[in-house]
Amino acid sequence: MIEGITPREAAKMLKVSPWTIYEAVRMLELPHYRFGKKIIIDKGDLEKWINEKKVGG
């Protein structure tokens, strides 16, 4: 079973705007589940996405 969070919770964790998360979901950059209008992000997928964004050493 996934440990799911909302886009707003993900934004709060990363200290970014919720718009940043919603845009990544909209562009299909951030893996997510959609149940009607509700969006759920797996914490593991969020961590992988963050690591893919890492630049430098």
C-alpha angles and dihedrals in degrees: 000000000000126000097228130193134181123251089252091054090048090051091050091050091051095039092235133122116278085234088067091058095042090050092051089050092047092050089048091239094122117055112235146155122242123204105181103302095340116102121202124188122200110231090224091054090048091054091049090049091051091050091050088056093054115118129192128009 
